[in-house]
Amino acid sequence: MKGTTHAGMARTSTLWLATGAVTCGLLLAAGPGAAAQQPAGLRAPAPPCTSTQLAADAQQIRGSQVRVTVTNEGPEACSLKGFPTVALAGQGSPDRNKPLNVVPQGQARAVELPVGGRAWTQLTFTPVLGEADGYCASGAELTVAPSIVVGVGGGGLQVSPDGGGEFALCGTTVRATAFRAANS
């Protein structure tokens, strides 16, 4: 190092040592674990929701489309990610259900639900045509059930159409969107 004296290098080393000592002292003064704390915006994600902490309801929005809303009624925040399973409740009983083939629509992203928070998924059934008894244009079997079982959080939540009535569909397939926050 041309032009650098031995004394100048010693002062630089002393300055680095002093800076390190002050930094360590500040971390120690802040308390144990202060260096390991995450910035305010980067907290750990909420644990996955369980079916026991969720309640659900269904609302028909257009013909063969139903919006199922789940609400976190648990003691703490939780998160949902993915698509529901869906089954027709046989004779109105969730234990005697007929699973449907779910065709996922869209991309699944984690949705955090604070206590009281809500998320929704939209189910689209193959429509039943005609009046009264109805029929399926495809020739598929017409199925009617008083309720459906929506699989979410490791269990099933039974829902009925809002305002009464029954779920009616052609075939055994339903399209379902990924869960989304209720405000989106």
Contacts in CASP RR format, 6 or more apart in sequence:
PFRMAT RR
TARGET T0000
AUTHOR 0000-0000-0000
METHOD contacts of the structure
MODEL  1
MKGTTHAGMARTSTLWLATGAVTCGLLLAAGPGAAAQQPAGLRAPAPPCT
STQLAADAQQIRGSQVRVTVTNEGPEACSLKGFPTVALAGQGSPDRNKPL
NVVPQGQARAVELPVGGRAWTQLTFTPVLGEADGYCASGAELTVAPSIVV
GVGGGGLQVSPDGGGEFALCGTTVRATAFRAANS
1 9 0 8 1.000
27 34 0 8 1.000
27 35 0 8 1.000
38 44 0 8 1.000
45 79 0 8 1.000
45 110 0 8 1.000
45 112 0 8 1.000
46 76 0 8 1.000
46 77 0 8 1.000
46 78 0 8 1.000
46 79 0 8 1.000
46 112 0 8 1.000
46 113 0 8 1.000
47 76 0 8 1.000
47 78 0 8 1.000
47 79 0 8 1.000
48 78 0 8 1.000
48 79 0 8 1.000
48 80 0 8 1.000
48 81 0 8 1.000
48 153 0 8 1.000
49 70 0 8 1.000
49 72 0 8 1.000
49 78 0 8 1.000
49 79 0 8 1.000
49 80 0 8 1.000
49 113 0 8 1.000
49 152 0 8 1.000
49 153 0 8 1.000
50 78 0 8 1.000
50 153 0 8 1.000
50 154 0 8 1.000
50 155 0 8 1.000
51 151 0 8 1.000
51 152 0 8 1.000
51 153 0 8 1.000
51 154 0 8 1.000
51 155 0 8 1.000
51 156 0 8 1.000
51 157 0 8 1.000
53 72 0 8 1.000
53 73 0 8 1.000
53 74 0 8 1.000
53 75 0 8 1.000
53 78 0 8 1.000
54 70 0 8 1.000
54 71 0 8 1.000
54 72 0 8 1.000
54 73 0 8 1.000
54 152 0 8 1.000
54 153 0 8 1.000
54 157 0 8 1.000
55 70 0 8 1.000
55 71 0 8 1.000
55 73 0 8 1.000
55 157 0 8 1.000
56 68 0 8 1.000
56 69 0 8 1.000
56 70 0 8 1.000
56 71 0 8 1.000
56 150 0 8 1.000
56 152 0 8 1.000
56 157 0 8 1.000
56 159 0 8 1.000
57 68 0 8 1.000
57 69 0 8 1.000
57 159 0 8 1.000
57 162 0 8 1.000
58 66 0 8 1.000
58 67 0 8 1.000
58 68 0 8 1.000
58 69 0 8 1.000
58 148 0 8 1.000
58 159 0 8 1.000
58 160 0 8 1.000
58 161 0 8 1.000
58 162 0 8 1.000
59 66 0 8 1.000
59 67 0 8 1.000
59 69 0 8 1.000
59 161 0 8 1.000
59 162 0 8 1.000
60 66 0 8 1.000
60 161 0 8 1.000
60 162 0 8 1.000
61 67 0 8 1.000
61 122 0 8 1.000
63 127 0 8 1.000
64 124 0 8 1.000
64 125 0 8 1.000
64 126 0 8 1.000
64 127 0 8 1.000
64 128 0 8 1.000
64 169 0 8 1.000
65 122 0 8 1.000
65 123 0 8 1.000
65 124 0 8 1.000
65 125 0 8 1.000
66 122 0 8 1.000
66 123 0 8 1.000
66 124 0 8 1.000
66 125 0 8 1.000
66 161 0 8 1.000
66 167 0 8 1.000
67 120 0 8 1.000
67 121 0 8 1.000
67 122 0 8 1.000
67 123 0 8 1.000
68 84 0 8 1.000
68 120 0 8 1.000
68 121 0 8 1.000
68 122 0 8 1.000
68 123 0 8 1.000
68 150 0 8 1.000
68 159 0 8 1.000
69 118 0 8 1.000
69 119 0 8 1.000
69 120 0 8 1.000
69 182 0 8 1.000
70 80 0 8 1.000
70 113 0 8 1.000
70 118 0 8 1.000
70 119 0 8 1.000
70 120 0 8 1.000
70 150 0 8 1.000
70 152 0 8 1.000
70 157 0 8 1.000
70 179 0 8 1.000
71 113 0 8 1.000
71 116 0 8 1.000
71 117 0 8 1.000
71 118 0 8 1.000
72 78 0 8 1.000
72 113 0 8 1.000
72 114 0 8 1.000
72 115 0 8 1.000
72 116 0 8 1.000
72 117 0 8 1.000
72 118 0 8 1.000
73 115 0 8 1.000
73 116 0 8 1.000
74 115 0 8 1.000
75 115 0 8 1.000
76 115 0 8 1.000
77 112 0 8 1.000
77 113 0 8 1.000
77 114 0 8 1.000
77 115 0 8 1.000
78 112 0 8 1.000
78 113 0 8 1.000
79 110 0 8 1.000
79 111 0 8 1.000
79 112 0 8 1.000
79 113 0 8 1.000
80 110 0 8 1.000
80 111 0 8 1.000
80 113 0 8 1.000
80 119 0 8 1.000
80 152 0 8 1.000
80 153 0 8 1.000
80 179 0 8 1.000
81 108 0 8 1.000
81 109 0 8 1.000
81 110 0 8 1.000
81 111 0 8 1.000
81 178 0 8 1.000
81 179 0 8 1.000
82 104 0 8 1.000
82 108 0 8 1.000
82 178 0 8 1.000
82 179 0 8 1.000
83 102 0 8 1.000
83 104 0 8 1.000
83 108 0 8 1.000
83 121 0 8 1.000
83 176 0 8 1.000
83 177 0 8 1.000
83 178 0 8 1.000
83 179 0 8 1.000
84 102 0 8 1.000
84 121 0 8 1.000
84 123 0 8 1.000
84 150 0 8 1.000
84 151 0 8 1.000
84 152 0 8 1.000
84 176 0 8 1.000
84 179 0 8 1.000
85 99 0 8 1.000
85 102 0 8 1.000
85 150 0 8 1.000
85 151 0 8 1.000
85 152 0 8 1.000
86 99 0 8 1.000
86 100 0 8 1.000
86 102 0 8 1.000
86 123 0 8 1.000
86 148 0 8 1.000
86 149 0 8 1.000
86 150 0 8 1.000
86 151 0 8 1.000
86 174 0 8 1.000
86 176 0 8 1.000
87 97 0 8 1.000
87 98 0 8 1.000
87 99 0 8 1.000
87 100 0 8 1.000
87 148 0 8 1.000
87 149 0 8 1.000
87 151 0 8 1.000
88 97 0 8 1.000
88 98 0 8 1.000
88 100 0 8 1.000
88 143 0 8 1.000
88 145 0 8 1.000
88 148 0 8 1.000
88 149 0 8 1.000
88 167 0 8 1.000
88 169 0 8 1.000
89 96 0 8 1.000
89 97 0 8 1.000
89 145 0 8 1.000
89 146 0 8 1.000
89 147 0 8 1.000
89 148 0 8 1.000
89 149 0 8 1.000
89 158 0 8 1.000
90 96 0 8 1.000
90 97 0 8 1.000
90 98 0 8 1.000
90 145 0 8 1.000
92 145 0 8 1.000
92 146 0 8 1.000
92 147 0 8 1.000
92 158 0 8 1.000
94 147 0 8 1.000
94 149 0 8 1.000
94 156 0 8 1.000
94 158 0 8 1.000
97 149 0 8 1.000
98 143 0 8 1.000
98 145 0 8 1.000
98 172 0 8 1.000
100 172 0 8 1.000
100 173 0 8 1.000
100 174 0 8 1.000
101 172 0 8 1.000
101 173 0 8 1.000
101 174 0 8 1.000
102 173 0 8 1.000
102 174 0 8 1.000
102 175 0 8 1.000
102 176 0 8 1.000
103 173 0 8 1.000
103 174 0 8 1.000
103 175 0 8 1.000
103 176 0 8 1.000
104 175 0 8 1.000
104 176 0 8 1.000
104 178 0 8 1.000
105 122 0 8 1.000
105 124 0 8 1.000
105 175 0 8 1.000
105 176 0 8 1.000
105 177 0 8 1.000
105 178 0 8 1.000
106 177 0 8 1.000
106 178 0 8 1.000
107 178 0 8 1.000
108 178 0 8 1.000
108 179 0 8 1.000
109 178 0 8 1.000
111 119 0 8 1.000
111 179 0 8 1.000
111 180 0 8 1.000
111 181 0 8 1.000
112 181 0 8 1.000
113 119 0 8 1.000
117 182 0 8 1.000
118 181 0 8 1.000
118 182 0 8 1.000
119 179 0 8 1.000
119 180 0 8 1.000
119 181 0 8 1.000
119 182 0 8 1.000
120 179 0 8 1.000
120 180 0 8 1.000
120 182 0 8 1.000
121 150 0 8 1.000
121 176 0 8 1.000
121 177 0 8 1.000
121 178 0 8 1.000
121 179 0 8 1.000
121 180 0 8 1.000
122 176 0 8 1.000
122 177 0 8 1.000
123 148 0 8 1.000
123 174 0 8 1.000
123 175 0 8 1.000
123 176 0 8 1.000
124 174 0 8 1.000
124 175 0 8 1.000
124 176 0 8 1.000
125 167 0 8 1.000
125 168 0 8 1.000
125 169 0 8 1.000
125 170 0 8 1.000
125 174 0 8 1.000
126 136 0 8 1.000
126 138 0 8 1.000
126 140 0 8 1.000
126 169 0 8 1.000
126 170 0 8 1.000
126 171 0 8 1.000
126 173 0 8 1.000
127 169 0 8 1.000
127 170 0 8 1.000
128 134 0 8 1.000
128 135 0 8 1.000
128 136 0 8 1.000
128 142 0 8 1.000
128 168 0 8 1.000
128 169 0 8 1.000
128 170 0 8 1.000
129 135 0 8 1.000
129 136 0 8 1.000
129 137 0 8 1.000
133 142 0 8 1.000
134 142 0 8 1.000
134 168 0 8 1.000
135 142 0 8 1.000
136 142 0 8 1.000
136 170 0 8 1.000
136 171 0 8 1.000
137 170 0 8 1.000
138 170 0 8 1.000
138 171 0 8 1.000
139 170 0 8 1.000
140 170 0 8 1.000
140 171 0 8 1.000
141 170 0 8 1.000
141 171 0 8 1.000
142 168 0 8 1.000
142 169 0 8 1.000
142 170 0 8 1.000
143 168 0 8 1.000
143 169 0 8 1.000
143 170 0 8 1.000
143 171 0 8 1.000
143 172 0 8 1.000
144 166 0 8 1.000
144 167 0 8 1.000
144 168 0 8 1.000
145 166 0 8 1.000
145 167 0 8 1.000
146 160 0 8 1.000
146 165 0 8 1.000
146 166 0 8 1.000
146 167 0 8 1.000
147 158 0 8 1.000
147 159 0 8 1.000
147 160 0 8 1.000
147 167 0 8 1.000
148 158 0 8 1.000
148 159 0 8 1.000
148 167 0 8 1.000
149 156 0 8 1.000
149 157 0 8 1.000
149 158 0 8 1.000
149 159 0 8 1.000
150 156 0 8 1.000
150 157 0 8 1.000
150 158 0 8 1.000
150 159 0 8 1.000
151 157 0 8 1.000
152 179 0 8 1.000
161 167 0 8 1.000
END
